[in-house]
Amino acid sequence: MTKEQYESFEVAAKPLIQWLAENVHPHHSAVVTSTDAELFMSECVVKTEEFLKD
């Protein structure tokens, strides 16, 4: 990724980050593709790297 692409991505992403901060609680996340955007709410998350293989 070039510096210009990174900067362009940052400009595009910040409005969505701001919208999330102002409209939903911190358990929400958004996934954006070239054809849609989805809003998710996590109720429970368990993270582990216990089963990853090298």
mmCIF entry with sequence, helices, sheets and N, C-alpha, C, O atoms, coordinates in Angstrom:
data_MODEL
# 
_entry.id   MODEL 
# 
_entity.id                         1 
_entity.type                       polymer 
_entity.pdbx_number_of_molecules   1 
# 
_entity_poly.entity_id                      1 
_entity_poly.type                           'polypeptide(L)' 
_entity_poly.nstd_linkage                   no 
_entity_poly.nstd_monomer                   no 
_entity_poly.pdbx_seq_one_letter_code       MTKEQYESFEVAAKPLIQWLAENVHPHHSAVVTSTDAELFMSECVVKTEEFLKD 
_entity_poly.pdbx_seq_one_letter_code_can   MTKEQYESFEVAAKPLIQWLAENVHPHHSAVVTSTDAELFMSECVVKTEEFLKD 
_entity_poly.pdbx_strand_id                 A 
# 
loop_
_entity_poly_seq.entity_id 
_entity_poly_seq.num 
_entity_poly_seq.mon_id 
_entity_poly_seq.hetero 
1 1  MET n 
1 2  THR n 
1 3  LYS n 
1 4  GLU n 
1 5  GLN n 
1 6  TYR n 
1 7  GLU n 
1 8  SER n 
1 9  PHE n 
1 10 GLU n 
1 11 VAL n 
1 12 ALA n 
1 13 ALA n 
1 14 LYS n 
1 15 PRO n 
1 16 LEU n 
1 17 ILE n 
1 18 GLN n 
1 19 TRP n 
1 20 LEU n 
1 21 ALA n 
1 22 GLU n 
1 23 ASN n 
1 24 VAL n 
1 25 HIS n 
1 26 PRO n 
1 27 HIS n 
1 28 HIS n 
1 29 SER n 
1 30 ALA n 
1 31 VAL n 
1 32 VAL n 
1 33 THR n 
1 34 SER n 
1 35 THR n 
1 36 ASP n 
1 37 ALA n 
1 38 GLU n 
1 39 LEU n 
1 40 PHE n 
1 41 MET n 
1 42 SER n 
1 43 GLU n 
1 44 CYS n 
1 45 VAL n 
1 46 VAL n 
1 47 LYS n 
1 48 THR n 
1 49 GLU n 
1 50 GLU n 
1 51 PHE n 
1 52 LEU n 
1 53 LYS n 
1 54 ASP n 
# 
_struct_asym.id          A 
_struct_asym.entity_id   1 
# 
_struct_conf.conf_type_id            HELX_P 
_struct_conf.id                      HELX_P1 
_struct_conf.pdbx_PDB_helix_id       AA1 
_struct_conf.beg_label_comp_id       LYS 
_struct_conf.beg_label_asym_id       A 
_struct_conf.beg_label_seq_id        3 
_struct_conf.pdbx_beg_PDB_ins_code   ? 
_struct_conf.end_label_comp_id       ASN 
_struct_conf.end_label_asym_id       A 
_struct_conf.end_label_seq_id        23 
_struct_conf.pdbx_end_PDB_ins_code   ? 
_struct_conf.beg_auth_comp_id        LYS 
_struct_conf.beg_auth_asym_id        A 
_struct_conf.beg_auth_seq_id         3 
_struct_conf.end_auth_comp_id        ASN 
_struct_conf.end_auth_asym_id        A 
_struct_conf.end_auth_seq_id         23 
_struct_conf.pdbx_PDB_helix_class    1 
_struct_conf.details                 ? 
_struct_conf.pdbx_PDB_helix_length   21 
# 
_struct_conf_type.id          HELX_P 
_struct_conf_type.criteria    ? 
_struct_conf_type.reference   ? 
# 
_struct_sheet.id               AA1 
_struct_sheet.type             ? 
_struct_sheet.number_strands   2 
_struct_sheet.details          ? 
# 
_struct_sheet_order.sheet_id     AA1 
_struct_sheet_order.range_id_1   1 
_struct_sheet_order.range_id_2   2 
_struct_sheet_order.offset       ? 
_struct_sheet_order.sense        anti-parallel 
# 
loop_
_struct_sheet_range.sheet_id 
_struct_sheet_range.id 
_struct_sheet_range.beg_label_comp_id 
_struct_sheet_range.beg_label_asym_id 
_struct_sheet_range.beg_label_seq_id 
_struct_sheet_range.pdbx_beg_PDB_ins_code 
_struct_sheet_range.end_label_comp_id 
_struct_sheet_range.end_label_asym_id 
_struct_sheet_range.end_label_seq_id 
_struct_sheet_range.pdbx_end_PDB_ins_code 
_struct_sheet_range.beg_auth_comp_id 
_struct_sheet_range.beg_auth_asym_id 
_struct_sheet_range.beg_auth_seq_id 
_struct_sheet_range.end_auth_comp_id 
_struct_sheet_range.end_auth_asym_id 
_struct_sheet_range.end_auth_seq_id 
AA1 1 HIS A 28 ? VAL A 32 ? HIS A 28 VAL A 32 
AA1 2 ALA A 37 ? MET A 41 ? ALA A 37 MET A 41 
# 
loop_
_atom_site.group_PDB 
_atom_site.id 
_atom_site.type_symbol 
_atom_site.label_atom_id 
_atom_site.label_alt_id 
_atom_site.label_comp_id 
_atom_site.label_asym_id 
_atom_site.label_entity_id 
_atom_site.label_seq_id 
_atom_site.pdbx_PDB_ins_code 
_atom_site.Cartn_x 
_atom_site.Cartn_y 
_atom_site.Cartn_z 
_atom_site.occupancy 
_atom_site.B_iso_or_equiv 
_atom_site.pdbx_formal_charge 
_atom_site.auth_seq_id 
_atom_site.auth_comp_id 
_atom_site.auth_asym_id 
_atom_site.auth_atom_id 
_atom_site.pdbx_PDB_model_num 
ATOM 1   N N  . MET A 1 1  ? 0.852   -1.172  0.000  1.00 0.00 ? 1  MET A N  1 
ATOM 2   C CA . MET A 1 1  ? 0.000   0.000   0.000  1.00 0.00 ? 1  MET A CA 1 
ATOM 3   C C  . MET A 1 1  ? 0.895   1.232   0.000  1.00 0.00 ? 1  MET A C  1 
ATOM 4   O O  . MET A 1 1  ? 1.825   1.343   0.799  1.00 0.00 ? 1  MET A O  1 
ATOM 5   N N  . THR A 1 2  ? 0.606   2.132   -0.887 1.00 0.00 ? 2  THR A N  1 
ATOM 6   C CA . THR A 1 2  ? 1.386   3.359   -0.942 1.00 0.00 ? 2  THR A CA 1 
ATOM 7   C C  . THR A 1 2  ? 0.932   4.326   0.152  1.00 0.00 ? 2  THR A C  1 
ATOM 8   O O  . THR A 1 2  ? -0.128  4.153   0.754  1.00 0.00 ? 2  THR A O  1 
ATOM 9   N N  . LYS A 1 3  ? 1.735   5.319   0.388  1.00 0.00 ? 3  LYS A N  1 
ATOM 10  C CA . LYS A 1 3  ? 1.377   6.343   1.374  1.00 0.00 ? 3  LYS A CA 1 
ATOM 11  C C  . LYS A 1 3  ? 0.087   7.041   0.963  1.00 0.00 ? 3  LYS A C  1 
ATOM 12  O O  . LYS A 1 3  ? -0.761  7.337   1.805  1.00 0.00 ? 3  LYS A O  1 
ATOM 13  N N  . GLU A 1 4  ? -0.060  7.304   -0.332 1.00 0.00 ? 4  GLU A N  1 
ATOM 14  C CA . GLU A 1 4  ? -1.257  7.980   -0.836 1.00 0.00 ? 4  GLU A CA 1 
ATOM 15  C C  . GLU A 1 4  ? -2.506  7.112   -0.635 1.00 0.00 ? 4  GLU A C  1 
ATOM 16  O O  . GLU A 1 4  ? -3.565  7.619   -0.264 1.00 0.00 ? 4  GLU A O  1 
ATOM 17  N N  . GLN A 1 5  ? -2.378  5.811   -0.881 1.00 0.00 ? 5  GLN A N  1 
ATOM 18  C CA . GLN A 1 5  ? -3.509  4.905   -0.657 1.00 0.00 ? 5  GLN A CA 1 
ATOM 19  C C  . GLN A 1 5  ? -3.885  4.860   0.818  1.00 0.00 ? 5  GLN A C  1 
ATOM 20  O O  . GLN A 1 5  ? -5.067  4.879   1.163  1.00 0.00 ? 5  GLN A O  1 
ATOM 21  N N  . TYR A 1 6  ? -2.877  4.800   1.690  1.00 0.00 ? 6  TYR A N  1 
ATOM 22  C CA . TYR A 1 6  ? -3.146  4.784   3.130  1.00 0.00 ? 6  TYR A CA 1 
ATOM 23  C C  . TYR A 1 6  ? -3.888  6.054   3.541  1.00 0.00 ? 6  TYR A C  1 
ATOM 24  O O  . TYR A 1 6  ? -4.883  5.999   4.263  1.00 0.00 ? 6  TYR A O  1 
ATOM 25  N N  . GLU A 1 7  ? -3.396  7.181   3.077  1.00 0.00 ? 7  GLU A N  1 
ATOM 26  C CA . GLU A 1 7  ? -4.029  8.446   3.444  1.00 0.00 ? 7  GLU A CA 1 
ATOM 27  C C  . GLU A 1 7  ? -5.458  8.528   2.910  1.00 0.00 ? 7  GLU A C  1 
ATOM 28  O O  . GLU A 1 7  ? -6.347  9.033   3.596  1.00 0.00 ? 7  GLU A O  1 
ATOM 29  N N  . SER A 1 8  ? -5.683  8.038   1.695  1.00 0.00 ? 8  SER A N  1 
ATOM 30  C CA . SER A 1 8  ? -7.025  8.022   1.125  1.00 0.00 ? 8  SER A CA 1 
ATOM 31  C C  . SER A 1 8  ? -7.950  7.111   1.920  1.00 0.00 ? 8  SER A C  1 
ATOM 32  O O  . SER A 1 8  ? -9.107  7.453   2.163  1.00 0.00 ? 8  SER A O  1 
ATOM 33  N N  . PHE A 1 9  ? -7.439  5.948   2.326  1.00 0.00 ? 9  PHE A N  1 
ATOM 34  C CA . PHE A 1 9  ? -8.225  5.025   3.144  1.00 0.00 ? 9  PHE A CA 1 
ATOM 35  C C  . PHE A 1 9  ? -8.588  5.663   4.478  1.00 0.00 ? 9  PHE A C  1 
ATOM 36  O O  . PHE A 1 9  ? -9.723  5.540   4.939  1.00 0.00 ? 9  PHE A O  1 
ATOM 37  N N  . GLU A 1 10 ? -7.643  6.336   5.088  1.00 0.00 ? 10 GLU A N  1 
ATOM 38  C CA . GLU A 1 10 ? -7.901  7.003   6.362  1.00 0.00 ? 10 GLU A CA 1 
ATOM 39  C C  . GLU A 1 10 ? -8.997  8.049   6.219  1.00 0.00 ? 10 GLU A C  1 
ATOM 40  O O  . GLU A 1 10 ? -9.874  8.141   7.078  1.00 0.00 ? 10 GLU A O  1 
ATOM 41  N N  . VAL A 1 11 ? -8.963  8.835   5.153  1.00 0.00 ? 11 VAL A N  1 
ATOM 42  C CA . VAL A 1 11 ? -9.991  9.857   4.906  1.00 0.00 ? 11 VAL A CA 1 
ATOM 43  C C  . VAL A 1 11 ? -11.361 9.207   4.727  1.00 0.00 ? 11 VAL A C  1 
ATOM 44  O O  . VAL A 1 11 ? -12.365 9.740   5.199  1.00 0.00 ? 11 VAL A O  1 
ATOM 45  N N  . ALA A 1 12 ? -11.407 8.057   4.045  1.00 0.00 ? 12 ALA A N  1 
ATOM 46  C CA . ALA A 1 12 ? -12.677 7.371   3.833  1.00 0.00 ? 12 ALA A CA 1 
ATOM 47  C C  . ALA A 1 12 ? -13.195 6.716   5.108  1.00 0.00 ? 12 ALA A C  1 
ATOM 48  O O  . ALA A 1 12 ? -14.404 6.680   5.334  1.00 0.00 ? 12 ALA A O  1 
ATOM 49  N N  . ALA A 1 13 ? -12.305 6.202   5.938  1.00 0.00 ? 13 ALA A N  1 
ATOM 50  C CA . ALA A 1 13 ? -12.707 5.450   7.126  1.00 0.00 ? 13 ALA A CA 1 
ATOM 51  C C  . ALA A 1 13 ? -13.172 6.335   8.283  1.00 0.00 ? 13 ALA A C  1 
ATOM 52  O O  . ALA A 1 13 ? -14.067 5.945   9.033  1.00 0.00 ? 13 ALA A O  1 
ATOM 53  N N  . LYS A 1 14 ? -12.590 7.494   8.436  1.00 0.00 ? 14 LYS A N  1 
ATOM 54  C CA . LYS A 1 14 ? -12.901 8.322   9.607  1.00 0.00 ? 14 LYS A CA 1 
ATOM 55  C C  . LYS A 1 14 ? -14.368 8.698   9.749  1.00 0.00 ? 14 LYS A C  1 
ATOM 56  O O  . LYS A 1 14 ? -14.861 8.708   10.877 1.00 0.00 ? 14 LYS A O  1 
ATOM 57  N N  . PRO A 1 15 ? -15.108 9.012   8.670  1.00 0.00 ? 15 PRO A N  1 
ATOM 58  C CA . PRO A 1 15 ? -16.539 9.300   8.859  1.00 0.00 ? 15 PRO A CA 1 
ATOM 59  C C  . PRO A 1 15 ? -17.319 8.112   9.432  1.00 0.00 ? 15 PRO A C  1 
ATOM 60  O O  . PRO A 1 15 ? -18.220 8.304   10.248 1.00 0.00 ? 15 PRO A O  1 
ATOM 61  N N  . LEU A 1 16 ? -16.984 6.904   9.018  1.00 0.00 ? 16 LEU A N  1 
ATOM 62  C CA . LEU A 1 16 ? -17.669 5.736   9.572  1.00 0.00 ? 16 LEU A CA 1 
ATOM 63  C C  . LEU A 1 16 ? -17.299 5.536   11.036 1.00 0.00 ? 16 LEU A C  1 
ATOM 64  O O  . LEU A 1 16 ? -18.164 5.229   11.856 1.00 0.00 ? 16 LEU A O  1 
ATOM 65  N N  . ILE A 1 17 ? -16.038 5.705   11.370 1.00 0.00 ? 17 ILE A N  1 
ATOM 66  C CA . ILE A 1 17 ? -15.614 5.596   12.772 1.00 0.00 ? 17 ILE A CA 1 
ATOM 67  C C  . ILE A 1 17 ? -16.354 6.627   13.618 1.00 0.00 ? 17 ILE A C  1 
ATOM 68  O O  . ILE A 1 17 ? -16.815 6.319   14.717 1.00 0.00 ? 17 ILE A O  1 
ATOM 69  N N  . GLN A 1 18 ? -16.464 7.838   13.110 1.00 0.00 ? 18 GLN A N  1 
ATOM 70  C CA . GLN A 1 18 ? -17.187 8.884   13.843 1.00 0.00 ? 18 GLN A CA 1 
ATOM 71  C C  . GLN A 1 18 ? -18.656 8.520   13.991 1.00 0.00 ? 18 GLN A C  1 
ATOM 72  O O  . GLN A 1 18 ? -19.230 8.700   15.066 1.00 0.00 ? 18 GLN A O  1 
ATOM 73  N N  . TRP A 1 19 ? -19.279 8.008   12.921 1.00 0.00 ? 19 TRP A N  1 
ATOM 74  C CA . TRP A 1 19 ? -20.687 7.621   12.989 1.00 0.00 ? 19 TRP A CA 1 
ATOM 75  C C  . TRP A 1 19 ? -20.899 6.553   14.054 1.00 0.00 ? 19 TRP A C  1 
ATOM 76  O O  . TRP A 1 19 ? -21.846 6.635   14.836 1.00 0.00 ? 19 TRP A O  1 
ATOM 77  N N  . LEU A 1 20 ? -20.022 5.551   14.091 1.00 0.00 ? 20 LEU A N  1 
ATOM 78  C CA . LEU A 1 20 ? -20.131 4.497   15.109 1.00 0.00 ? 20 LEU A CA 1 
ATOM 79  C C  . LEU A 1 20 ? -20.025 5.094   16.511 1.00 0.00 ? 20 LEU A C  1 
ATOM 80  O O  . LEU A 1 20 ? -20.803 4.746   17.398 1.00 0.00 ? 20 LEU A O  1 
ATOM 81  N N  . ALA A 1 21 ? -19.064 5.988   16.705 1.00 0.00 ? 21 ALA A N  1 
ATOM 82  C CA . ALA A 1 21 ? -18.866 6.598   18.024 1.00 0.00 ? 21 ALA A CA 1 
ATOM 83  C C  . ALA A 1 21 ? -20.075 7.415   18.470 1.00 0.00 ? 21 ALA A C  1 
ATOM 84  O O  . ALA A 1 21 ? -20.388 7.460   19.660 1.00 0.00 ? 21 ALA A O  1 
ATOM 85  N N  . GLU A 1 22 ? -20.749 8.054   17.536 1.00 0.00 ? 22 GLU A N  1 
ATOM 86  C CA . GLU A 1 22 ? -21.860 8.942   17.874 1.00 0.00 ? 22 GLU A CA 1 
ATOM 87  C C  . GLU A 1 22 ? -23.223 8.254   17.901 1.00 0.00 ? 22 GLU A C  1 
ATOM 88  O O  . GLU A 1 22 ? -24.169 8.804   18.464 1.00 0.00 ? 22 GLU A O  1 
ATOM 89  N N  . ASN A 1 23 ? -23.347 7.069   17.307 1.00 0.00 ? 23 ASN A N  1 
ATOM 90  C CA . ASN A 1 23 ? -24.671 6.478   17.145 1.00 0.00 ? 23 ASN A CA 1 
ATOM 91  C C  . ASN A 1 23 ? -24.897 5.115   17.775 1.00 0.00 ? 23 ASN A C  1 
ATOM 92  O O  . ASN A 1 23 ? -26.046 4.730   17.993 1.00 0.00 ? 23 ASN A O  1 
ATOM 93  N N  . VAL A 1 24 ? -23.855 4.386   18.069 1.00 0.00 ? 24 VAL A N  1 
ATOM 94  C CA . VAL A 1 24 ? -24.012 3.055   18.640 1.00 0.00 ? 24 VAL A CA 1 
ATOM 95  C C  . VAL A 1 24 ? -23.003 2.876   19.775 1.00 0.00 ? 24 VAL A C  1 
ATOM 96  O O  . VAL A 1 24 ? -22.129 3.720   19.975 1.00 0.00 ? 24 VAL A O  1 
ATOM 97  N N  . HIS A 1 25 ? -23.127 1.791   20.502 1.00 0.00 ? 25 HIS A N  1 
ATOM 98  C CA . HIS A 1 25 ? -22.215 1.592   21.627 1.00 0.00 ? 25 HIS A CA 1 
ATOM 99  C C  . HIS A 1 25 ? -20.966 0.828   21.190 1.00 0.00 ? 25 HIS A C  1 
ATOM 100 O O  . HIS A 1 25 ? -20.940 0.292   20.082 1.00 0.00 ? 25 HIS A O  1 
ATOM 101 N N  . PRO A 1 26 ? -19.937 0.763   22.025 1.00 0.00 ? 26 PRO A N  1 
ATOM 102 C CA . PRO A 1 26 ? -18.643 0.189   21.634 1.00 0.00 ? 26 PRO A CA 1 
ATOM 103 C C  . PRO A 1 26 ? -18.662 -1.290  21.256 1.00 0.00 ? 26 PRO A C  1 
ATOM 104 O O  . PRO A 1 26 ? -17.657 -1.797  20.757 1.00 0.00 ? 26 PRO A O  1 
ATOM 105 N N  . HIS A 1 27 ? -19.756 -1.992  21.474 1.00 0.00 ? 27 HIS A N  1 
ATOM 106 C CA . HIS A 1 27 ? -19.832 -3.398  21.094 1.00 0.00 ? 27 HIS A CA 1 
ATOM 107 C C  . HIS A 1 27 ? -20.206 -3.584  19.626 1.00 0.00 ? 27 HIS A C  1 
ATOM 108 O O  . HIS A 1 27 ? -20.252 -4.712  19.134 1.00 0.00 ? 27 HIS A O  1 
ATOM 109 N N  . HIS A 1 28 ? -20.470 -2.493  18.933 1.00 0.00 ? 28 HIS A N  1 
ATOM 110 C CA . HIS A 1 28 ? -20.791 -2.558  17.509 1.00 0.00 ? 28 HIS A CA 1 
ATOM 111 C C  . HIS A 1 28 ? -19.520 -2.468  16.671 1.00 0.00 ? 28 HIS A C  1 
ATOM 112 O O  . HIS A 1 28 ? -18.528 -1.856  17.069 1.00 0.00 ? 28 HIS A O  1 
ATOM 113 N N  . SER A 1 29 ? -19.581 -3.097  15.500 1.00 0.00 ? 29 SER A N  1 
ATOM 114 C CA . SER A 1 29 ? -18.511 -2.965  14.517 1.00 0.00 ? 29 SER A CA 1 
ATOM 115 C C  . SER A 1 29 ? -19.144 -2.962  13.138 1.00 0.00 ? 29 SER A C  1 
ATOM 116 O O  . SER A 1 29 ? -20.292 -3.374  12.967 1.00 0.00 ? 29 SER A O  1 
ATOM 117 N N  . ALA A 1 30 ? -18.394 -2.498  12.168 1.00 0.00 ? 30 ALA A N  1 
ATOM 118 C CA . ALA A 1 30 ? -18.890 -2.456  10.799 1.00 0.00 ? 30 ALA A CA 1 
ATOM 119 C C  . ALA A 1 30 ? -17.901 -3.169  9.890  1.00 0.00 ? 30 ALA A C  1 
ATOM 120 O O  . ALA A 1 30 ? -16.686 -3.063  10.061 1.00 0.00 ? 30 ALA A O  1 
ATOM 121 N N  . VAL A 1 31 ? -18.446 -3.899  8.919  1.00 0.00 ? 31 VAL A N  1 
ATOM 122 C CA . VAL A 1 31 ? -17.635 -4.529  7.883  1.00 0.00 ? 31 VAL A CA 1 
ATOM 123 C C  . VAL A 1 31 ? -18.092 -3.940  6.556  1.00 0.00 ? 31 VAL A C  1 
ATOM 124 O O  . VAL A 1 31 ? -19.276 -3.978  6.222  1.00 0.00 ? 31 VAL A O  1 
ATOM 125 N N  . VAL A 1 32 ? -17.152 -3.403  5.813  1.00 0.00 ? 32 VAL A N  1 
ATOM 126 C CA . VAL A 1 32 ? -17.463 -2.743  4.556  1.00 0.00 ? 32 VAL A CA 1 
ATOM 127 C C  . VAL A 1 32 ? -16.741 -3.465  3.420  1.00 0.00 ? 32 VAL A C  1 
ATOM 128 O O  . VAL A 1 32 ? -15.543 -3.736  3.507  1.00 0.00 ? 32 VAL A O  1 
ATOM 129 N N  . THR A 1 33 ? -17.479 -3.772  2.359  1.00 0.00 ? 33 THR A N  1 
ATOM 130 C CA . THR A 1 33 ? -16.886 -4.334  1.149  1.00 0.00 ? 33 THR A CA 1 
ATOM 131 C C  . THR A 1 33 ? -17.166 -3.370  -0.003 1.00 0.00 ? 33 THR A C  1 
ATOM 132 O O  . THR A 1 33 ? -17.711 -2.287  0.210  1.00 0.00 ? 33 THR A O  1 
ATOM 133 N N  . SER A 1 34 ? -16.804 -3.751  -1.188 1.00 0.00 ? 34 SER A N  1 
ATOM 134 C CA . SER A 1 34 ? -17.047 -2.871  -2.335 1.00 0.00 ? 34 SER A CA 1 
ATOM 135 C C  . SER A 1 34 ? -18.516 -2.851  -2.751 1.00 0.00 ? 34 SER A C  1 
ATOM 136 O O  . SER A 1 34 ? -18.894 -2.070  -3.625 1.00 0.00 ? 34 SER A O  1 
ATOM 137 N N  . THR A 1 35 ? -19.354 -3.698  -2.139 1.00 0.00 ? 35 THR A N  1 
ATOM 138 C CA . THR A 1 35 ? -20.775 -3.727  -2.513 1.00 0.00 ? 35 THR A CA 1 
ATOM 139 C C  . THR A 1 35 ? -21.739 -3.506  -1.359 1.00 0.00 ? 35 THR A C  1 
ATOM 140 O O  . THR A 1 35 ? -22.924 -3.278  -1.603 1.00 0.00 ? 35 THR A O  1 
ATOM 141 N N  . ASP A 1 36 ? -21.284 -3.563  -0.112 1.00 0.00 ? 36 ASP A N  1 
ATOM 142 C CA . ASP A 1 36 ? -22.213 -3.362  1.002  1.00 0.00 ? 36 ASP A CA 1 
ATOM 143 C C  . ASP A 1 36 ? -21.476 -2.990  2.285  1.00 0.00 ? 36 ASP A C  1 
ATOM 144 O O  . ASP A 1 36 ? -20.249 -3.042  2.366  1.00 0.00 ? 36 ASP A O  1 
ATOM 145 N N  . ALA A 1 37 ? -22.259 -2.621  3.265  1.00 0.00 ? 37 ALA A N  1 
ATOM 146 C CA . ALA A 1 37 ? -21.743 -2.325  4.598  1.00 0.00 ? 37 ALA A CA 1 
ATOM 147 C C  . ALA A 1 37 ? -22.674 -2.980  5.600  1.00 0.00 ? 37 ALA A C  1 
ATOM 148 O O  . ALA A 1 37 ? -23.894 -2.850  5.502  1.00 0.00 ? 37 ALA A O  1 
ATOM 149 N N  . GLU A 1 38 ? -22.098 -3.682  6.564  1.00 0.00 ? 38 GLU A N  1 
ATOM 150 C CA . GLU A 1 38 ? -22.900 -4.375  7.578  1.00 0.00 ? 38 GLU A CA 1 
ATOM 151 C C  . GLU A 1 38 ? -22.522 -3.875  8.962  1.00 0.00 ? 38 GLU A C  1 
ATOM 152 O O  . GLU A 1 38 ? -21.353 -3.617  9.251  1.00 0.00 ? 38 GLU A O  1 
ATOM 153 N N  . LEU A 1 39 ? -23.524 -3.744  9.805  1.00 0.00 ? 39 LEU A N  1 
ATOM 154 C CA . LEU A 1 39 ? -23.332 -3.331  11.190 1.00 0.00 ? 39 LEU A CA 1 
ATOM 155 C C  . LEU A 1 39 ? -23.587 -4.538  12.082 1.00 0.00 ? 39 LEU A C  1 
ATOM 156 O O  . LEU A 1 39 ? -24.628 -5.186  11.978 1.00 0.00 ? 39 LEU A O  1 
ATOM 157 N N  . PHE A 1 40 ? -22.642 -4.831  12.948 1.00 0.00 ? 40 PHE A N  1 
ATOM 158 C CA . PHE A 1 40 ? -22.745 -5.983  13.839 1.00 0.00 ? 40 PHE A CA 1 
ATOM 159 C C  . PHE A 1 40 ? -22.677 -5.536  15.290 1.00 0.00 ? 40 PHE A C  1 
ATOM 160 O O  . PHE A 1 40 ? -22.112 -4.489  15.608 1.00 0.00 ? 40 PHE A O  1 
ATOM 161 N N  . MET A 1 41 ? -23.266 -6.349  16.169 1.00 0.00 ? 41 MET A N  1 
ATOM 162 C CA . MET A 1 41 ? -23.158 -6.115  17.603 1.00 0.00 ? 41 MET A CA 1 
ATOM 163 C C  . MET A 1 41 ? -22.690 -7.409  18.257 1.00 0.00 ? 41 MET A C  1 
ATOM 164 O O  . MET A 1 41 ? -23.325 -8.454  18.118 1.00 0.00 ? 41 MET A O  1 
ATOM 165 N N  . SER A 1 42 ? -21.589 -7.327  18.960 1.00 0.00 ? 42 SER A N  1 
ATOM 166 C CA . SER A 1 42 ? -21.069 -8.496  19.671 1.00 0.00 ? 42 SER A CA 1 
ATOM 167 C C  . SER A 1 42 ? -21.682 -8.568  21.056 1.00 0.00 ? 42 SER A C  1 
ATOM 168 O O  . SER A 1 42 ? -21.714 -7.577  21.785 1.00 0.00 ? 42 SER A O  1 
ATOM 169 N N  . GLU A 1 43 ? -22.160 -9.727  21.407 1.00 0.00 ? 43 GLU A N  1 
ATOM 170 C CA . GLU A 1 43 ? -22.685 -9.934  22.750 1.00 0.00 ? 43 GLU A CA 1 
ATOM 171 C C  . GLU A 1 43 ? -21.684 -10.666 23.624 1.00 0.00 ? 43 GLU A C  1 
ATOM 172 O O  . GLU A 1 43 ? -21.645 -10.474 24.840 1.00 0.00 ? 43 GLU A O  1 
ATOM 173 N N  . CYS A 1 44 ? -20.878 -11.503 22.998 1.00 0.00 ? 44 CYS A N  1 
ATOM 174 C CA . CYS A 1 44 ? -19.905 -12.269 23.764 1.00 0.00 ? 44 CYS A CA 1 
ATOM 175 C C  . CYS A 1 44 ? -18.742 -12.629 22.847 1.00 0.00 ? 44 CYS A C  1 
ATOM 176 O O  . CYS A 1 44 ? -18.956 -13.079 21.722 1.00 0.00 ? 44 CYS A O  1 
ATOM 177 N N  . VAL A 1 45 ? -17.527 -12.435 23.314 1.00 0.00 ? 45 VAL A N  1 
ATOM 178 C CA . VAL A 1 45 ? -16.336 -12.756 22.535 1.00 0.00 ? 45 VAL A CA 1 
ATOM 179 C C  . VAL A 1 45 ? -15.359 -13.514 23.422 1.00 0.00 ? 45 VAL A C  1 
ATOM 180 O O  . VAL A 1 45 ? -15.084 -13.105 24.550 1.00 0.00 ? 45 VAL A O  1 
ATOM 181 N N  . VAL A 1 46 ? -14.844 -14.605 22.911 1.00 0.00 ? 46 VAL A N  1 
ATOM 182 C CA . VAL A 1 46 ? -13.769 -15.341 23.580 1.00 0.00 ? 46 VAL A CA 1 
ATOM 183 C C  . VAL A 1 46 ? -12.612 -15.393 22.596 1.00 0.00 ? 46 VAL A C  1 
ATOM 184 O O  . VAL A 1 46 ? -12.762 -15.927 21.497 1.00 0.00 ? 46 VAL A O  1 
ATOM 185 N N  . LYS A 1 47 ? -11.469 -14.852 22.969 1.00 0.00 ? 47 LYS A N  1 
ATOM 186 C CA . LYS A 1 47 ? -10.301 -14.857 22.095 1.00 0.00 ? 47 LYS A CA 1 
ATOM 187 C C  . LYS A 1 47 ? -9.254  -15.800 22.658 1.00 0.00 ? 47 LYS A C  1 
ATOM 188 O O  . LYS A 1 47 ? -9.012  -15.837 23.865 1.00 0.00 ? 47 LYS A O  1 
ATOM 189 N N  . THR A 1 48 ? -8.636  -16.562 21.766 1.00 0.00 ? 48 THR A N  1 
ATOM 190 C CA . THR A 1 48 ? -7.539  -17.428 22.185 1.00 0.00 ? 48 THR A CA 1 
ATOM 191 C C  . THR A 1 48 ? -6.651  -17.721 20.984 1.00 0.00 ? 48 THR A C  1 
ATOM 192 O O  . THR A 1 48 ? -7.132  -17.798 19.853 1.00 0.00 ? 48 THR A O  1 
ATOM 193 N N  . GLU A 1 49 ? -5.399  -17.878 21.222 1.00 0.00 ? 49 GLU A N  1 
ATOM 194 C CA . GLU A 1 49 ? -4.454  -18.327 20.206 1.00 0.00 ? 49 GLU A CA 1 
ATOM 195 C C  . GLU A 1 49 ? -3.950  -19.722 20.559 1.00 0.00 ? 49 GLU A C  1 
ATOM 196 O O  . GLU A 1 49 ? -2.992  -20.223 19.971 1.00 0.00 ? 49 GLU A O  1 
ATOM 197 N N  . GLU A 1 50 ? -4.605  -20.320 21.512 1.00 0.00 ? 50 GLU A N  1 
ATOM 198 C CA . GLU A 1 50 ? -4.201  -21.625 22.046 1.00 0.00 ? 50 GLU A CA 1 
ATOM 199 C C  . GLU A 1 50 ? -4.086  -22.712 20.977 1.00 0.00 ? 50 GLU A C  1 
ATOM 200 O O  . GLU A 1 50 ? -3.226  -23.587 21.079 1.00 0.00 ? 50 GLU A O  1 
ATOM 201 N N  . PHE A 1 51 ? -4.930  -22.668 19.970 1.00 0.00 ? 51 PHE A N  1 
ATOM 202 C CA . PHE A 1 51 ? -4.987  -23.757 18.995 1.00 0.00 ? 51 PHE A CA 1 
ATOM 203 C C  . PHE A 1 51 ? -4.304  -23.446 17.675 1.00 0.00 ? 51 PHE A C  1 
ATOM 204 O O  . PHE A 1 51 ? -4.340  -24.263 16.755 1.00 0.00 ? 51 PHE A O  1 
ATOM 205 N N  . LEU A 1 52 ? -3.675  -22.266 17.566 1.00 0.00 ? 52 LEU A N  1 
ATOM 206 C CA . LEU A 1 52 ? -2.959  -21.926 16.343 1.00 0.00 ? 52 LEU A CA 1 
ATOM 207 C C  . LEU A 1 52 ? -1.707  -22.755 16.202 1.00 0.00 ? 52 LEU A C  1 
ATOM 208 O O  . LEU A 1 52 ? -0.996  -23.017 17.172 1.00 0.00 ? 52 LEU A O  1 
ATOM 209 N N  . LYS A 1 53 ? -1.450  -23.162 14.972 1.00 0.00 ? 53 LYS A N  1 
ATOM 210 C CA . LYS A 1 53 ? -0.233  -23.914 14.689 1.00 0.00 ? 53 LYS A CA 1 
ATOM 211 C C  . LYS A 1 53 ? 0.743   -23.002 13.978 1.00 0.00 ? 53 LYS A C  1 
ATOM 212 O O  . LYS A 1 53 ? 0.332   -22.115 13.230 1.00 0.00 ? 53 LYS A O  1 
ATOM 213 N N  . ASP A 1 54 ? 2.010   -23.205 14.198 1.00 0.00 ? 54 ASP A N  1 
ATOM 214 C CA . ASP A 1 54 ? 3.040   -22.395 13.531 1.00 0.00 ? 54 ASP A CA 1 
ATOM 215 C C  . ASP A 1 54 ? 3.131   -22.695 12.068 1.00 0.00 ? 54 ASP A C  1 
ATOM 216 O O  . ASP A 1 54 ? 3.947   -22.099 11.365 1.00 0.00 ? 54 ASP A O  1 
# 
